[in-house]
Amino acid sequence: MTSIQEKQLGQVRATTGGTAESLYSPGSGVTAIIKTIVVCNQTGSADTFCVFLDDDGSTYTEETALFKDVAIGANETIQINCWYAMNNAAGNLAVEGATTDAVTFTAFGLEVS
């Protein structure tokens, strides 16, 4: 029987400015649909962020970038509505903030198994 669960897929605070880190990776036998990514800059200074999707690995470069160097204002929250499917346990949705500890990312969606 197929199971569909809507949930928070992952949440991470970008702790290393300028270095991408994994936000979500589907489990074995799981197809994930990423529906929303919320980006929150909790500091009083503007920043930029990137979002990467490598469906079969962890390469976070221009080739896997979905959003690159997007400006986010001080104390601003941006909601990205999307529909990205992932079904490879080796794949990663990754995020990067330009400044250490400035930006938090949360992904919402569903998992089908």
Biopython code that builds the backbone (N, CA, C, O; Angstrom):
import numpy as np
from Bio.PDB.StructureBuilder import StructureBuilder

atoms = [
    (1, "MET", "N", (0.833, -1.178, 0.000)),
    (1, "MET", "CA", (0.000, 0.000, 0.000)),
    (1, "MET", "C", (0.883, 1.248, 0.000)),
    (1, "MET", "O", (1.880, 1.314, 0.719)),
    (2, "THR", "N", (0.511, 2.215, -0.800)),
    (2, "THR", "CA", (1.263, 3.464, -0.889)),
    (2, "THR", "C", (0.934, 4.374, 0.286)),
    (2, "THR", "O", (-0.227, 4.544, 0.659)),
    (3, "SER", "N", (1.984, 4.955, 0.859)),
    (3, "SER", "CA", (1.831, 5.894, 1.966)),
    (3, "SER", "C", (2.251, 7.276, 1.491)),
    (3, "SER", "O", (3.320, 7.440, 0.902)),
    (4, "ILE", "N", (1.395, 8.282, 1.753)),
    (4, "ILE", "CA", (1.716, 9.668, 1.420)),
    (4, "ILE", "C", (1.660, 10.473, 2.708)),
    (4, "ILE", "O", (0.644, 10.489, 3.403)),
    (5, "GLN", "N", (2.774, 11.146, 3.018)),
    (5, "GLN", "CA", (2.837, 11.930, 4.246)),
    (5, "GLN", "C", (3.330, 13.339, 3.939)),
    (5, "GLN", "O", (4.451, 13.524, 3.466)),
    (6, "GLU", "N", (2.472, 14.347, 4.217)),
    (6, "GLU", "CA", (2.917, 15.735, 4.106)),
    (6, "GLU", "C", (3.635, 16.101, 5.383)),
    (6, "GLU", "O", (3.188, 15.749, 6.475)),
    (7, "LYS", "N", (4.760, 16.813, 5.253)),
    (7, "LYS", "CA", (5.566, 17.077, 6.440)),
    (7, "LYS", "C", (6.610, 18.154, 6.189)),
    (7, "LYS", "O", (6.832, 18.585, 5.058)),
    (8, "GLN", "N", (7.244, 18.573, 7.277)),
    (8, "GLN", "CA", (8.452, 19.382, 7.168)),
    (8, "GLN", "C", (9.557, 18.412, 6.785)),
    (8, "GLN", "O", (9.826, 17.455, 7.511)),
    (9, "LEU", "N", (10.190, 18.652, 5.658)),
    (9, "LEU", "CA", (11.226, 17.739, 5.171)),
    (9, "LEU", "C", (12.582, 18.004, 5.806)),
    (9, "LEU", "O", (13.380, 17.082, 5.979)),
    (10, "GLY", "N", (12.843, 19.241, 6.149)),
    (10, "GLY", "CA", (14.128, 19.561, 6.764)),
    (10, "GLY", "C", (14.205, 21.018, 7.145)),
    (10, "GLY", "O", (13.464, 21.859, 6.636)),
    (11, "GLN", "N", (15.126, 21.300, 8.061)),
    (11, "GLN", "CA", (15.372, 22.669, 8.486)),
    (11, "GLN", "C", (16.838, 22.785, 8.876)),
    (11, "GLN", "O", (17.375, 21.927, 9.576)),
    (12, "VAL", "N", (17.476, 23.847, 8.420)),
    (12, "VAL", "CA", (18.889, 24.040, 8.735)),
    (12, "VAL", "C", (19.199, 25.534, 8.780)),
    (12, "VAL", "O", (18.689, 26.325, 7.987)),
    (13, "ARG", "N", (20.048, 25.883, 9.728)),
    (13, "ARG", "CA", (20.603, 27.241, 9.784)),
    (13, "ARG", "C", (21.960, 27.169, 9.110)),
    (13, "ARG", "O", (22.796, 26.343, 9.474)),
    (14, "ALA", "N", (22.178, 28.025, 8.136)),
    (14, "ALA", "CA", (23.440, 28.015, 7.389)),
    (14, "ALA", "C", (24.570, 28.452, 8.322)),
    (14, "ALA", "O", (24.785, 29.643, 8.548)),
    (15, "THR", "N", (25.287, 27.460, 8.858)),
    (15, "THR", "CA", (26.291, 27.741, 9.881)),
    (15, "THR", "C", (27.678, 28.035, 9.323)),
    (15, "THR", "O", (28.556, 28.493, 10.055)),
    (16, "THR", "N", (27.878, 27.781, 8.053)),
    (16, "THR", "CA", (29.181, 28.078, 7.443)),
    (16, "THR", "C", (28.950, 28.961, 6.230)),
    (16, "THR", "O", (28.627, 28.466, 5.150)),
    (17, "GLY", "N", (29.112, 30.254, 6.400)),
    (17, "GLY", "CA", (28.884, 31.202, 5.322)),
    (17, "GLY", "C", (29.650, 30.842, 4.060)),
    (17, "GLY", "O", (30.857, 30.602, 4.095)),
    (18, "GLY", "N", (28.925, 30.810, 2.936)),
    (18, "GLY", "CA", (29.555, 30.529, 1.651)),
    (18, "GLY", "C", (29.776, 29.061, 1.354)),
    (18, "GLY", "O", (30.371, 28.732, 0.327)),
    (19, "THR", "N", (29.314, 28.161, 2.222)),
    (19, "THR", "CA", (29.463, 26.726, 1.985)),
    (19, "THR", "C", (28.091, 26.068, 2.029)),
    (19, "THR", "O", (27.366, 26.215, 3.013)),
    (20, "ALA", "N", (27.728, 25.345, 0.976)),
    (20, "ALA", "CA", (26.420, 24.692, 0.912)),
    (20, "ALA", "C", (26.374, 23.506, 1.860)),
    (20, "ALA", "O", (27.371, 22.816, 2.067)),
    (21, "GLU", "N", (25.184, 23.280, 2.437)),
    (21, "GLU", "CA", (24.966, 22.125, 3.300)),
    (21, "GLU", "C", (23.617, 21.508, 2.970)),
    (21, "GLU", "O", (22.688, 22.205, 2.561)),
    (22, "SER", "N", (23.516, 20.204, 3.151)),
    (22, "SER", "CA", (22.303, 19.479, 2.805)),
    (22, "SER", "C", (21.141, 19.889, 3.704)),
    (22, "SER", "O", (21.280, 19.976, 4.924)),
    (23, "LEU", "N", (20.007, 20.134, 3.083)),
    (23, "LEU", "CA", (18.769, 20.431, 3.794)),
    (23, "LEU", "C", (17.875, 19.199, 3.842)),
    (23, "LEU", "O", (17.174, 18.970, 4.827)),
    (24, "TYR", "N", (17.904, 18.391, 2.752)),
    (24, "TYR", "CA", (17.037, 17.216, 2.694)),
    (24, "TYR", "C", (17.612, 16.210, 1.704)),
    (24, "TYR", "O", (18.167, 16.571, 0.666)),
    (25, "SER", "N", (17.460, 14.947, 2.057)),
    (25, "SER", "CA", (17.793, 13.830, 1.186)),
    (25, "SER", "C", (16.736, 12.755, 1.411)),
    (25, "SER", "O", (16.510, 12.366, 2.557)),
    (26, "PRO", "N", (16.079, 12.259, 0.364)),
    (26, "PRO", "CA", (15.028, 11.260, 0.564)),
    (26, "PRO", "C", (15.611, 9.921, 1.013)),
    (26, "PRO", "O", (16.737, 9.570, 0.661)),
    (27, "GLY", "N", (14.837, 9.193, 1.782)),
    (27, "GLY", "CA", (15.246, 7.861, 2.193)),
    (27, "GLY", "C", (15.127, 6.873, 1.039)),
    (27, "GLY", "O", (14.531, 7.182, 0.007)),
    (28, "SER", "N", (15.686, 5.709, 1.216)),
    (28, "SER", "CA", (15.607, 4.653, 0.209)),
    (28, "SER", "C", (14.149, 4.268, -0.017)),
    (28, "SER", "O", (13.410, 4.044, 0.941)),
    (29, "GLY", "N", (13.738, 4.191, -1.266)),
    (29, "GLY", "CA", (12.370, 3.810, -1.605)),
    (29, "GLY", "C", (11.355, 4.920, -1.442)),
    (29, "GLY", "O", (10.152, 4.671, -1.513)),
    (30, "VAL", "N", (11.820, 6.150, -1.224)),
    (30, "VAL", "CA", (10.928, 7.287, -1.005)),
    (30, "VAL", "C", (11.021, 8.237, -2.204)),
    (30, "VAL", "O", (12.111, 8.550, -2.682)),
    (31, "THR", "N", (9.861, 8.685, -2.674)),
    (31, "THR", "CA", (9.810, 9.783, -3.624)),
    (31, "THR", "C", (9.315, 10.992, -2.858)),
    (31, "THR", "O", (8.267, 10.938, -2.213)),
    (32, "ALA", "N", (10.058, 12.077, -2.924)),
    (32, "ALA", "CA", (9.699, 13.301, -2.221)),
    (32, "ALA", "C", (9.289, 14.361, -3.225)),
    (32, "ALA", "O", (9.869, 14.479, -4.305)),
    (33, "ILE", "N", (8.285, 15.126, -2.850)),
    (33, "ILE", "CA", (7.897, 16.305, -3.607)),
    (33, "ILE", "C", (8.130, 17.505, -2.690)),
    (33, "ILE", "O", (7.460, 17.657, -1.669)),
    (34, "ILE", "N", (9.078, 18.343, -3.061)),
    (34, "ILE", "CA", (9.369, 19.558, -2.297)),
    (34, "ILE", "C", (8.423, 20.627, -2.825)),
    (34, "ILE", "O", (8.464, 20.982, -4.003)),
    (35, "LYS", "N", (7.575, 21.135, -1.945)),
    (35, "LYS", "CA", (6.534, 22.074, -2.361)),
    (35, "LYS", "C", (6.822, 23.516, -1.959)),
    (35, "LYS", "O", (6.420, 24.450, -2.654)),
    (36, "THR", "N", (7.515, 23.698, -0.845)),
    (36, "THR", "CA", (7.793, 25.046, -0.358)),
    (36, "THR", "C", (9.147, 25.078, 0.331)),
    (36, "THR", "O", (9.487, 24.181, 1.102)),
    (37, "ILE", "N", (9.908, 26.114, 0.046)),
    (37, "ILE", "CA", (11.151, 26.386, 0.770)),
    (37, "ILE", "C", (11.016, 27.779, 1.365)),
    (37, "ILE", "O", (10.780, 28.752, 0.648)),
    (38, "VAL", "N", (11.170, 27.867, 2.686)),
    (38, "VAL", "CA", (11.092, 29.153, 3.371)),
    (38, "VAL", "C", (12.508, 29.555, 3.776)),
    (38, "VAL", "O", (13.238, 28.780, 4.393)),
    (39, "VAL", "N", (12.874, 30.768, 3.421)),
    (39, "VAL", "CA", (14.197, 31.304, 3.737)),
    (39, "VAL", "C", (13.997, 32.499, 4.655)),
    (39, "VAL", "O", (13.284, 33.441, 4.309)),
    (40, "CYS", "N", (14.626, 32.462, 5.823)),
    (40, "CYS", "CA", (14.454, 33.526, 6.811)),
    (40, "CYS", "C", (15.814, 34.099, 7.202)),
    (40, "CYS", "O", (16.685, 33.385, 7.697)),
    (41, "ASN", "N", (15.975, 35.384, 6.975)),
    (41, "ASN", "CA", (17.174, 36.087, 7.427)),
    (41, "ASN", "C", (16.840, 36.687, 8.791)),
    (41, "ASN", "O", (16.090, 37.659, 8.868)),
    (42, "GLN", "N", (17.382, 36.125, 9.855)),
    (42, "GLN", "CA", (17.049, 36.583, 11.201)),
    (42, "GLN", "C", (18.024, 37.628, 11.732)),
    (42, "GLN", "O", (18.086, 37.868, 12.938)),
    (43, "THR", "N", (18.780, 38.246, 10.839)),
    (43, "THR", "CA", (19.726, 39.273, 11.273)),
    (43, "THR", "C", (19.288, 40.652, 10.789)),
    (43, "THR", "O", (18.369, 40.774, 9.979)),
    (44, "GLY", "N", (19.942, 41.666, 11.284)),
    (44, "GLY", "CA", (19.665, 43.045, 10.910)),
    (44, "GLY", "C", (20.436, 43.516, 9.689)),
    (44, "GLY", "O", (20.456, 44.709, 9.387)),
    (45, "SER", "N", (21.080, 42.575, 8.976)),
    (45, "SER", "CA", (21.852, 42.929, 7.784)),
    (45, "SER", "C", (21.367, 42.116, 6.590)),
    (45, "SER", "O", (20.976, 40.958, 6.737)),
    (46, "ALA", "N", (21.394, 42.720, 5.418)),
    (46, "ALA", "CA", (21.031, 42.015, 4.192)),
    (46, "ALA", "C", (22.025, 40.889, 3.926)),
    (46, "ALA", "O", (23.166, 40.935, 4.387)),
    (47, "ASP", "N", (21.589, 39.887, 3.185)),
    (47, "ASP", "CA", (22.436, 38.738, 2.870)),
    (47, "ASP", "C", (22.032, 38.209, 1.496)),
    (47, "ASP", "O", (21.156, 38.771, 0.839)),
    (48, "THR", "N", (22.670, 37.136, 1.071)),
    (48, "THR", "CA", (22.262, 36.415, -0.134)),
    (48, "THR", "C", (22.217, 34.932, 0.189)),
    (48, "THR", "O", (22.821, 34.472, 1.159)),
    (49, "PHE", "N", (21.483, 34.186, -0.646)),
    (49, "PHE", "CA", (21.404, 32.739, -0.446)),
    (49, "PHE", "C", (21.361, 32.013, -1.779)),
    (49, "PHE", "O", (21.072, 32.600, -2.821)),
    (50, "CYS", "N", (21.658, 30.713, -1.718)),
    (50, "CYS", "CA", (21.600, 29.832, -2.875)),
    (50, "CYS", "C", (20.838, 28.573, -2.482)),
    (50, "CYS", "O", (20.833, 28.179, -1.316)),
    (51, "VAL", "N", (20.191, 27.941, -3.470)),
    (51, "VAL", "CA", (19.539, 26.647, -3.296)),
    (51, "VAL", "C", (20.019, 25.749, -4.424)),
    (51, "VAL", "O", (20.038, 26.161, -5.584)),
    (52, "PHE", "N", (20.407, 24.524, -4.091)),
    (52, "PHE", "CA", (20.926, 23.562, -5.058)),
    (52, "PHE", "C", (20.115, 22.276, -4.995)),
    (52, "PHE", "O", (19.624, 21.902, -3.930)),
    (53, "LEU", "N", (19.973, 21.601, -6.124)),
    (53, "LEU", "CA", (19.321, 20.289, -6.161)),
    (53, "LEU", "C", (20.161, 19.358, -7.025)),
    (53, "LEU", "O", (20.204, 19.495, -8.247)),
    (54, "ASP", "N", (20.824, 18.416, -6.377)),
    (54, "ASP", "CA", (21.580, 17.381, -7.091)),
    (54, "ASP", "C", (20.844, 16.082, -6.830)),
    (54, "ASP", "O", (20.951, 15.512, -5.745)),
    (55, "ASP", "N", (20.093, 15.608, -7.822)),
    (55, "ASP", "CA", (19.216, 14.453, -7.626)),
    (55, "ASP", "C", (19.963, 13.150, -7.403)),
    (55, "ASP", "O", (19.358, 12.172, -6.964)),
    (56, "ASP", "N", (21.264, 13.103, -7.690)),
    (56, "ASP", "CA", (21.986, 11.843, -7.500)),
    (56, "ASP", "C", (23.340, 12.029, -6.821)),
    (56, "ASP", "O", (24.245, 11.214, -7.004)),
    (57, "GLY", "N", (23.479, 13.093, -6.042)),
    (57, "GLY", "CA", (24.768, 13.293, -5.376)),
    (57, "GLY", "C", (24.771, 14.533, -4.511)),
    (57, "GLY", "O", (23.731, 14.996, -4.042)),
    (58, "SER", "N", (25.970, 15.059, -4.310)),
    (58, "SER", "CA", (26.130, 16.226, -3.442)),
    (58, "SER", "C", (27.081, 17.244, -4.074)),
    (58, "SER", "O", (27.983, 17.762, -3.415)),
    (59, "THR", "N", (26.863, 17.518, -5.354)),
    (59, "THR", "CA", (27.630, 18.535, -6.059)),
    (59, "THR", "C", (26.824, 19.827, -6.031)),
    (59, "THR", "O", (25.723, 19.890, -6.578)),
    (60, "TYR", "N", (27.368, 20.845, -5.401)),
    (60, "TYR", "CA", (26.658, 22.113, -5.247)),
    (60, "TYR", "C", (27.416, 23.193, -6.011)),
    (60, "TYR", "O", (28.228, 23.924, -5.445)),
    (61, "THR", "N", (27.135, 23.276, -7.296)),
    (61, "THR", "CA", (27.812, 24.215, -8.190)),
    (61, "THR", "C", (26.765, 24.899, -9.072)),
    (61, "THR", "O", (25.563, 24.713, -8.884)),
    (62, "GLU", "N", (27.232, 25.679, -10.023)),
    (62, "GLU", "CA", (26.329, 26.329, -10.969)),
    (62, "GLU", "C", (25.473, 25.314, -11.725)),
    (62, "GLU", "O", (24.355, 25.634, -12.129)),
    (63, "GLU", "N", (25.983, 24.089, -11.922)),
    (63, "GLU", "CA", (25.235, 23.071, -12.664)),
    (63, "GLU", "C", (24.027, 22.544, -11.892)),
    (63, "GLU", "O", (23.092, 22.032, -12.507)),
    (64, "THR", "N", (24.021, 22.653, -10.577)),
    (64, "THR", "CA", (22.909, 22.147, -9.781)),
    (64, "THR", "C", (22.149, 23.263, -9.058)),
    (64, "THR", "O", (21.276, 22.989, -8.234)),
    (65, "ALA", "N", (22.476, 24.500, -9.360)),
    (65, "ALA", "CA", (21.836, 25.635, -8.692)),
    (65, "ALA", "C", (20.411, 25.839, -9.204)),
    (65, "ALA", "O", (20.162, 25.851, -10.409)),
    (66, "LEU", "N", (19.481, 25.997, -8.257)),
    (66, "LEU", "CA", (18.113, 26.404, -8.580)),
    (66, "LEU", "C", (17.964, 27.906, -8.388)),
    (66, "LEU", "O", (17.295, 28.581, -9.171)),
    (67, "PHE", "N", (18.596, 28.421, -7.336)),
    (67, "PHE", "CA", (18.614, 29.850, -7.029)),
    (67, "PHE", "C", (20.043, 30.198, -6.652)),
    (67, "PHE", "O", (20.643, 29.528, -5.812)),
    (68, "LYS", "N", (20.591, 31.231, -7.260)),
    (68, "LYS", "CA", (21.994, 31.577, -7.037)),
    (68, "LYS", "C", (22.116, 33.033, -6.620)),
    (68, "LYS", "O", (21.685, 33.936, -7.337)),
    (69, "ASP", "N", (22.707, 33.252, -5.454)),
    (69, "ASP", "CA", (22.986, 34.590, -4.940)),
    (69, "ASP", "C", (21.753, 35.505, -4.952)),
    (69, "ASP", "O", (21.802, 36.635, -5.439)),
    (70, "VAL", "N", (20.650, 34.986, -4.402)),
    (70, "VAL", "CA", (19.408, 35.756, -4.294)),
    (70, "VAL", "C", (19.508, 36.677, -3.081)),
    (70, "VAL", "O", (19.863, 36.232, -1.990)),
    (71, "ALA", "N", (19.200, 37.942, -3.265)),
    (71, "ALA", "CA", (19.249, 38.903, -2.167)),
    (71, "ALA", "C", (18.075, 38.691, -1.217)),
    (71, "ALA", "O", (16.940, 38.477, -1.643)),
    (72, "ILE", "N", (18.373, 38.756, 0.080)),
    (72, "ILE", "CA", (17.341, 38.713, 1.105)),
    (72, "ILE", "C", (17.643, 39.819, 2.095)),
    (72, "ILE", "O", (18.749, 39.906, 2.628)),
    (73, "GLY", "N", (16.656, 40.661, 2.338)),
    (73, "GLY", "CA", (16.859, 41.820, 3.191)),
    (73, "GLY", "C", (16.979, 41.476, 4.661)),
    (73, "GLY", "O", (16.718, 40.344, 5.070)),
    (74, "ALA", "N", (17.368, 42.441, 5.436)),
    (74, "ALA", "CA", (17.464, 42.286, 6.889)),
    (74, "ALA", "C", (16.100, 41.900, 7.445)),
    (74, "ALA", "O", (15.090, 42.514, 7.104)),
    (75, "ASN", "N", (16.071, 40.874, 8.308)),
    (75, "ASN", "CA", (14.841, 40.426, 8.973)),
    (75, "ASN", "C", (13.729, 40.059, 7.992)),
    (75, "ASN", "O", (12.551, 40.173, 8.328)),
    (76, "GLU", "N", (14.084, 39.624, 6.799)),
    (76, "GLU", "CA", (13.099, 39.287, 5.766)),
    (76, "GLU", "C", (12.910, 37.780, 5.678)),
    (76, "GLU", "O", (13.829, 37.006, 5.949)),
    (77, "THR", "N", (11.697, 37.374, 5.293)),
    (77, "THR", "CA", (11.389, 35.976, 5.015)),
    (77, "THR", "C", (10.889, 35.875, 3.586)),
    (77, "THR", "O", (10.038, 36.655, 3.157)),
    (78, "ILE", "N", (11.426, 34.906, 2.852)),
    (78, "ILE", "CA", (11.017, 34.651, 1.466)),
    (78, "ILE", "C", (10.456, 33.236, 1.402)),
    (78, "ILE", "O", (11.072, 32.292, 1.898)),
    (79, "GLN", "N", (9.285, 33.096, 0.790)),
    (79, "GLN", "CA", (8.686, 31.774, 0.595)),
    (79, "GLN", "C", (8.764, 31.430, -0.881)),
    (79, "GLN", "O", (8.253, 32.166, -1.725)),
    (80, "ILE", "N", (9.404, 30.311, -1.190)),
    (80, "ILE", "CA", (9.544, 29.842, -2.563)),
    (80, "ILE", "C", (8.569, 28.678, -2.746)),
    (80, "ILE", "O", (8.744, 27.615, -2.150)),
    (81, "ASN", "N", (7.549, 28.883, -3.567)),
    (81, "ASN", "CA", (6.614, 27.810, -3.879)),
    (81, "ASN", "C", (7.139, 27.079, -5.104)),
    (81, "ASN", "O", (7.456, 27.701, -6.117)),
    (82, "CYS", "N", (7.230, 25.765, -5.009)),
    (82, "CYS", "CA", (7.882, 24.992, -6.062)),
    (82, "CYS", "C", (7.248, 23.605, -6.168)),
    (82, "CYS", "O", (6.288, 23.293, -5.463)),
    (83, "TRP", "N", (7.792, 22.792, -7.044)),
    (83, "TRP", "CA", (7.353, 21.405, -7.207)),
    (83, "TRP", "C", (8.557, 20.617, -7.729)),
    (83, "TRP", "O", (8.667, 20.356, -8.927)),
    (84, "TYR", "N", (9.447, 20.245, -6.824)),
    (84, "TYR", "CA", (10.648, 19.501, -7.189)),
    (84, "TYR", "C", (10.509, 18.069, -6.699)),
    (84, "TYR", "O", (10.264, 17.831, -5.517)),
    (85, "ALA", "N", (10.664, 17.124, -7.608)),
    (85, "ALA", "CA", (10.576, 15.709, -7.240)),
    (85, "ALA", "C", (11.972, 15.147, -7.032)),
    (85, "ALA", "O", (12.894, 15.450, -7.790)),
    (86, "MET", "N", (12.120, 14.328, -6.002)),
    (86, "MET", "CA", (13.381, 13.633, -5.720)),
    (86, "MET", "C", (13.046, 12.182, -5.386)),
    (86, "MET", "O", (12.137, 11.920, -4.599)),
    (87, "ASN", "N", (13.769, 11.249, -5.976)),
    (87, "ASN", "CA", (13.526, 9.843, -5.662)),
    (87, "ASN", "C", (14.807, 9.012, -5.620)),
    (87, "ASN", "O", (14.766, 7.794, -5.794)),
    (88, "ASN", "N", (15.915, 9.653, -5.395)),
    (88, "ASN", "CA", (17.193, 8.964, -5.305)),
    (88, "ASN", "C", (17.778, 9.241, -3.921)),
    (88, "ASN", "O", (18.029, 10.392, -3.565)),
    (89, "ALA", "N", (17.992, 8.177, -3.144)),
    (89, "ALA", "CA", (18.493, 8.346, -1.773)),
    (89, "ALA", "C", (19.863, 9.025, -1.728)),
    (89, "ALA", "O", (20.267, 9.530, -0.680)),
    (90, "ALA", "N", (20.571, 9.042, -2.842)),
    (90, "ALA", "CA", (21.873, 9.718, -2.889)),
    (90, "ALA", "C", (21.731, 11.208, -3.187)),
    (90, "ALA", "O", (22.706, 11.952, -3.089)),
    (91, "GLY", "N", (20.530, 11.650, -3.549)),
    (91, "GLY", "CA", (20.308, 13.038, -3.927)),
    (91, "GLY", "C", (20.209, 13.964, -2.735)),
    (91, "GLY", "O", (19.936, 13.533, -1.614)),
    (92, "ASN", "N", (20.436, 15.246, -2.990)),
    (92, "ASN", "CA", (20.404, 16.251, -1.931)),
    (92, "ASN", "C", (19.808, 17.560, -2.421)),
    (92, "ASN", "O", (20.113, 18.041, -3.512)),
    (93, "LEU", "N", (18.946, 18.119, -1.576)),
    (93, "LEU", "CA", (18.536, 19.508, -1.689)),
    (93, "LEU", "C", (19.447, 20.236, -0.722)),
    (93, "LEU", "O", (19.452, 19.937, 0.472)),
    (94, "ALA", "N", (20.212, 21.183, -1.221)),
    (94, "ALA", "CA", (21.196, 21.858, -0.376)),
    (94, "ALA", "C", (20.988, 23.364, -0.430)),
    (94, "ALA", "O", (20.414, 23.896, -1.380)),
    (95, "VAL", "N", (21.466, 24.037, 0.604)),
    (95, "VAL", "CA", (21.278, 25.479, 0.734)),
    (95, "VAL", "C", (22.572, 26.127, 1.215)),
    (95, "VAL", "O", (23.451, 25.472, 1.774)),
    (96, "GLU", "N", (22.657, 27.425, 0.980)),
    (96, "GLU", "CA", (23.859, 28.166, 1.375)),
    (96, "GLU", "C", (23.482, 29.608, 1.670)),
    (96, "GLU", "O", (22.772, 30.244, 0.891)),
    (97, "GLY", "N", (23.950, 30.112, 2.775)),
    (97, "GLY", "CA", (23.841, 31.533, 3.082)),
    (97, "GLY", "C", (25.220, 32.152, 2.976)),
    (97, "GLY", "O", (26.218, 31.498, 3.278)),
    (98, "ALA", "N", (25.289, 33.387, 2.556)),
    (98, "ALA", "CA", (26.599, 34.018, 2.382)),
    (98, "ALA", "C", (27.266, 34.340, 3.713)),
    (98, "ALA", "O", (28.494, 34.377, 3.803)),
    (99, "THR", "N", (26.458, 34.575, 4.751)),
    (99, "THR", "CA", (26.986, 34.964, 6.053)),
    (99, "THR", "C", (26.712, 33.872, 7.076)),
    (99, "THR", "O", (25.600, 33.345, 7.128)),
    (100, "THR", "N", (27.686, 33.529, 7.874)),
    (100, "THR", "CA", (27.538, 32.504, 8.903)),
    (100, "THR", "C", (26.399, 32.844, 9.853)),
    (100, "THR", "O", (26.308, 33.965, 10.355)),
    (101, "ASP", "N", (25.531, 31.867, 10.095)),
    (101, "ASP", "CA", (24.427, 31.954, 11.067)),
    (101, "ASP", "C", (23.400, 33.032, 10.771)),
    (101, "ASP", "O", (22.692, 33.442, 11.691)),
    (102, "ALA", "N", (23.278, 33.512, 9.550)),
    (102, "ALA", "CA", (22.323, 34.580, 9.256)),
    (102, "ALA", "C", (20.992, 34.053, 8.719)),
    (102, "ALA", "O", (19.941, 34.628, 9.003)),
    (103, "VAL", "N", (21.025, 32.972, 7.949)),
    (103, "VAL", "CA", (19.840, 32.535, 7.211)),
    (103, "VAL", "C", (19.438, 31.120, 7.621)),
    (103, "VAL", "O", (20.274, 30.227, 7.753)),
    (104, "THR", "N", (18.119, 30.946, 7.821)),
    (104, "THR", "CA", (17.558, 29.633, 8.121)),
    (104, "THR", "C", (16.684, 29.192, 6.951)),
    (104, "THR", "O", (15.955, 29.994, 6.368)),
    (105, "PHE", "N", (16.768, 27.903, 6.617)),
    (105, "PHE", "CA", (16.002, 27.332, 5.513)),
    (105, "PHE", "C", (15.103, 26.223, 6.050)),
    (105, "PHE", "O", (15.540, 25.411, 6.866)),
    (106, "THR", "N", (13.859, 26.183, 5.601)),
    (106, "THR", "CA", (12.931, 25.125, 5.967)),
    (106, "THR", "C", (12.245, 24.644, 4.698)),
    (106, "THR", "O", (11.744, 25.447, 3.911)),
    (107, "ALA", "N", (12.223, 23.316, 4.500)),
    (107, "ALA", "CA", (11.567, 22.733, 3.332)),
    (107, "ALA", "C", (10.335, 21.959, 3.781)),
    (107, "ALA", "O", (10.380, 21.206, 4.753)),
    (108, "PHE", "N", (9.230, 22.156, 3.055)),
    (108, "PHE", "CA", (7.987, 21.441, 3.309)),
    (108, "PHE", "C", (7.588, 20.698, 2.031)),
    (108, "PHE", "O", (7.852, 21.156, 0.920)),
    (109, "GLY", "N", (6.960, 19.567, 2.214)),
    (109, "GLY", "CA", (6.515, 18.811, 1.054)),
    (109, "GLY", "C", (5.873, 17.515, 1.472)),
    (109, "GLY", "O", (5.254, 17.427, 2.532)),
    (110, "LEU", "N", (6.022, 16.511, 0.637)),
    (110, "LEU", "CA", (5.460, 15.216, 0.964)),
    (110, "LEU", "C", (6.387, 14.095, 0.548)),
    (110, "LEU", "O", (7.188, 14.233, -0.376)),
    (111, "GLU", "N", (6.262, 12.995, 1.245)),
    (111, "GLU", "CA", (7.017, 11.791, 0.937)),
    (111, "GLU", "C", (6.039, 10.679, 0.580)),
    (111, "GLU", "O", (5.051, 10.455, 1.279)),
    (112, "VAL", "N", (6.328, 9.985, -0.518)),
    (112, "VAL", "CA", (5.521, 8.866, -0.975)),
    (112, "VAL", "C", (6.393, 7.615, -0.895)),
    (112, "VAL", "O", (7.494, 7.570, -1.443)),
    (113, "SER", "N", (5.879, 6.611, -0.205)),
    (113, "SER", "CA", (6.645, 5.360, -0.102)),
    (113, "SER", "C", (5.723, 4.182, -0.238)),
    (113, "SER", "O", (6.172, 3.037, -0.180)),
]
sb = StructureBuilder()
sb.init_structure("model")
sb.init_model(0)
sb.init_chain("A")
sb.init_seg("    ")
for serial, (resi, resn, name, xyz) in enumerate(atoms, 1):
    if name == "N":
        sb.init_residue(resn, " ", resi, " ")
    sb.init_atom(name, np.array(xyz, "f"), 0.0, 1.0, " ", f" {name:<3s}", serial, name[0])
structure = sb.get_structure()
